[in-house]
Amino acid sequence: MYHVCQEAWPYSIRVPDDAPSAPALAVGVRERLLDAMGQCLTERGYAATTVADVVRTARTSRRSFYQEFADKQECFVELLRHANDELIASIGAGVDPDVGWQTQVRQAVRAYIDSCERHPETTRSWIRELPALGQSARAVQVASIESFTELLARLTSSQQMRDAGISPMSAEIALIVWAGIRELAASALEHGRPLRTIEEPAVAACIALLGVSQPSVS
């Protein structure tokens, strides 16, 4: 059996139940700092977070911080990169290619929502704070778009999709889905609405866009 080793933030490490207690675990300094950045995002947002806040939350030193990251921004961007990797993996694992194609669409949307509910702080930051950070932000955005595009092309290549006459989703349509669903999630969080409220419009939009991506029939 396993338990979760964490203090107050969801990006955590699963360890065997018979492992040493948390203080004895050799949790890497880099992972602790990333966890601390996530907790600080939850408490005060990126703009108000300082390196001192991250260091204090991680219970380490400024020297240790600067051995891992050049500055606060690099730590933040790395955190969002990890969050995106987890999001892509969660969506991929959440879709059953053997069920009907519309059910697959709903499963993908629900997997996205589940991930956002686990990490609302990075969902907001991705939309509202990351774009203002310049070239390093652009690099992680491009990587996210590429991984999401590859995922959607794979998910729309299932037998159920082919049987419905649906072609693998193009990069252009995938970009619309990526941007639209992130904006829906960020808007819901900012207005205090449950993330589940975006499920129906997101599913409807994805189904409609899959229709757009189908080849024309003469």
Phi and psi in degrees as a GROMACS rama.xvg file:
@    title "Ramachandran Plot"
@    xaxis  label "Phi"
@    yaxis  label "Psi"
@TYPE xy
-129.623  154.781  TYR-2
-129.305  165.547  HIS-3
-97.0423  127.191  VAL-4
-97.4035  107.422  CYS-5
-159.018  163.189  GLN-6
-102.214  -67.0965  GLU-7
-142.515  13.4344  ALA-8
-135.612  144.505  TRP-9
-69.6681  -25.0898  PRO-10
-71.8865  107.592  TYR-11
-139.933  176.071  SER-12
-115.178  127.423  ILE-13
-91.7964  127.923  ARG-14
-130.26  154.937  VAL-15
-60.6579  148.607  PRO-16
-62.9673  -26.7263  ASP-17
-92.8639  10.2329  ASP-18
-74.9356  164.663  ALA-19
-58.8186  159.446  PRO-20
-63.9795  164.002  SER-21
-51.1736  -46.2888  ALA-22
-60.9536  -24.1564  PRO-23
-88.442  -9.92206  ALA-24
-71.0154  140.479  LEU-25
-86.4838  64.6264  ALA-26
-74.5674  127.987  VAL-27
-62.5918  147.519  GLY-28
-60.4683  -41.2807  VAL-29
-59.9573  -44.1903  ARG-30
-64.4126  -40.0832  GLU-31
-63.233  -39.0151  ARG-32
-68.3708  -38.9511  LEU-33
-65.5557  -42.2719  LEU-34
-59.3669  -42.4313  ASP-35
-65.0302  -40.019  ALA-36
-60.2911  -43.1572  MET-37
-61.2618  -41.9192  GLY-38
-64.8143  -39.7721  GLN-39
-65.5245  -37.3407  CYS-40
-60.0051  -41.4587  LEU-41
-63.1619  -41.3043  THR-42
-80.6779  -37.5016  GLU-43
-142.089  -3.94966  ARG-44
82.6366  164.176  GLY-45
-66.6846  -46.6631  TYR-46
-59.0365  -37.3579  ALA-47
-87.7243  -6.48254  ALA-48
-83.1081  137.234  THR-49
-115.553  164.687  THR-50
-58.7924  -38.0085  VAL-51
-60.358  -39.1891  ALA-52
-62.3469  -45.5507  ASP-53
-63.6605  -45.1406  VAL-54
-62.6841  -44.3296  VAL-55
-63.0999  -44.096  ARG-56
-65.5073  -37.637  THR-57
-78.9775  -10.3511  ALA-58
58.2608  47.835  ARG-59
-136.474  -164.367  THR-60
-112.757  160.68  SER-61
-61.9924  -35.8534  ARG-62
-60.3151  -43.2085  ARG-63
-63.9365  -38.7583  SER-64
-59.5354  -49.6454  PHE-65
-75.4242  -11.6161  TYR-66
-75.7401  -23.3675  GLN-67
-100.07  -37.5699  GLU-68
-134.723  144.921  PHE-69
-69.396  -34.0208  ALA-70
-165.217  -178.566  ASP-71
-59.2189  -39.8375  LYS-72
-62.9794  -42.3174  GLN-73
-63.0302  -38.9024  GLU-74
-64.3651  -44.371  CYS-75
-61.2178  -47.2485  PHE-76
-63.949  -39.0701  VAL-77
-64.0604  -39.6268  GLU-78
-60.1702  -45.8749  LEU-79
-66.9649  -31.9973  LEU-80
-63.6926  -44.1289  ARG-81
-62.7397  -42.5389  HIS-82
-61.6898  -40.6562  ALA-83
-65.8878  -40.9753  ASN-84
-59.4724  -42.2314  ASP-85
-67.2704  -39.5017  GLU-86
-60.3853  -48.6306  LEU-87
-61.1332  -43.0082  ILE-88
-64.5503  -39.2622  ALA-89
-65.7885  -42.323  SER-90
-65.6512  -46.0752  ILE-91
-58.079  -40.414  GLY-92
-76.7679  -19.9688  ALA-93
-87.5691  -4.0143  GLY-94
-107.727  127.565  VAL-95
-95.4872  111.609  ASP-96
-69.369  -7.37097  PRO-97
-95.6674  -5.7559  ASP-98
-92.7776  172.948  VAL-99
-57.2387  152.106  GLY-100
-64.9966  -34.8653  TRP-101
-68.9613  -34.1061  GLN-102
-65.7179  -38.6019  THR-103
-60.2393  -41.3524  GLN-104
-60.0074  -46.5942  VAL-105
-64.2036  -39.2949  ARG-106
-61.3103  -41.288  GLN-107
-64.5965  -43.9156  ALA-108
-63.6473  -43.2543  VAL-109
-64.5527  -38.0662  ARG-110
-63.7959  -38.7728  ALA-111
-62.4318  -47.5504  TYR-112
-62.129  -42.7001  ILE-113
-56.9845  -44.1657  ASP-114
-65.2455  -42.0361  SER-115
-64.4648  -36.5895  CYS-116
-67.1053  -32.3318  GLU-117
-71.6607  -31.3  ARG-118
-133.387  62.6361  HIS-119
-62.9544  -28.185  PRO-120
-66.791  -38.8906  GLU-121
-77.5207  -28.0959  THR-122
-62.4372  -47.6946  THR-123
-64.6698  -45.635  ARG-124
-63.4484  -36.4404  SER-125
-59.3812  -41.7488  TRP-126
-82.5058  -43.6679  ILE-127
-95.4889  -30.7688  ARG-128
-111.984  -35.1328  GLU-129
-60.15  -44.1413  LEU-130
-59.6824  -22.0239  PRO-131
-82.5909  0.275894  ALA-132
-96.5414  5.40421  LEU-133
86.3042  -148.331  GLY-134
-64.9846  -38.7983  GLN-135
-64.8861  -33.9835  SER-136
-67.6084  -42.0594  ALA-137
-61.1809  -38.4939  ARG-138
-61.51  -44.0041  ALA-139
-73.2251  -31.519  VAL-140
-63.8531  -45.7404  GLN-141
-61.3091  -43.658  VAL-142
-61.9563  -38.8752  ALA-143
-65.2129  -45.4814  SER-144
-60.6663  -43.2806  ILE-145
-63.6417  -43.6808  GLU-146
-68.2254  -36.8544  SER-147
-68.6962  -39.9274  PHE-148
-62.2821  -44.9237  THR-149
-62.7683  -40.5521  GLU-150
-62.7258  -47.5245  LEU-151
-67.0513  -35.3836  LEU-152
-62.9516  -40.167  ALA-153
-68.6158  -44.7997  ARG-154
-65.0416  -31.7295  LEU-155
-90.7707  12.4004  THR-156
-105.116  8.44155  SER-157
-68.4794  163.061  SER-158
-61.0455  -39.4673  GLN-159
-61.0067  -39.6283  GLN-160
-66.7048  -45.1979  MET-161
-61.794  -40.8844  ARG-162
-63.1479  -28.1011  ASP-163
-86.04  1.72846  ALA-164
79.0448  21.624  GLY-165
-97.3365  129.231  ILE-166
-86.175  156.954  SER-167
-52.8105  136.999  PRO-168
-63.0818  133.714  MET-169
-74.2964  162.501  SER-170
-61.7952  -35.5488  ALA-171
-67.2316  -44.7772  GLU-172
-68.3459  -38.9338  ILE-173
-60.4154  -37.6606  ALA-174
-63.8643  -40.5717  LEU-175
-62.2718  -43.2801  ILE-176
-63.4784  -46.8531  VAL-177
-58.2763  -49.8678  TRP-178
-69.403  -42.0203  ALA-179
-66.1567  -44.6349  GLY-180
-72.9698  -32.3557  ILE-181
-65.4496  -41.8398  ARG-182
-65.9234  -41.1564  GLU-183
-57.807  -45.8166  LEU-184
-64.9846  -45.8324  ALA-185
-62.5993  -41.4098  ALA-186
-63.2417  -42.5435  SER-187
-61.4116  -44.2177  ALA-188
-63.6179  -42.9363  LEU-189
-66.5158  -29.0251  GLU-190
-99.7132  9.17068  HIS-191
71.0425  22.171  GLY-192
-92.7766  145.783  ARG-193
-59.9106  141.382  PRO-194
-63.2858  -23.5094  LEU-195
-62.0895  -19.8873  ARG-196
-69.519  -14.3978  THR-197
-89.5234  -6.14382  ILE-198
-60.3128  -52.3082  GLU-199
-64.4386  -49.4267  GLU-200
-62.7967  -34.8104  PRO-201
-67.7382  -42.3934  ALA-202
-63.2958  -45.3134  VAL-203
-61.3998  -42.2928  ALA-204
-65.9067  -42.1569  ALA-205
-63.9214  -41.7793  CYS-206
-63.2567  -42.6838  ILE-207
-63.4342  -40.9571  ALA-208
-69.808  -31.5738  LEU-209
-63.106  -34.9811  LEU-210
-63.8426  -39.5461  GLY-211
-63.546  -33.6248  VAL-212
-81.4586  -5.71148  SER-213
-70.9506  147.39  GLN-214
-67.2841  145.925  PRO-215
-69.9268  147.967  SER-216
-110.074  122.035  VAL-217
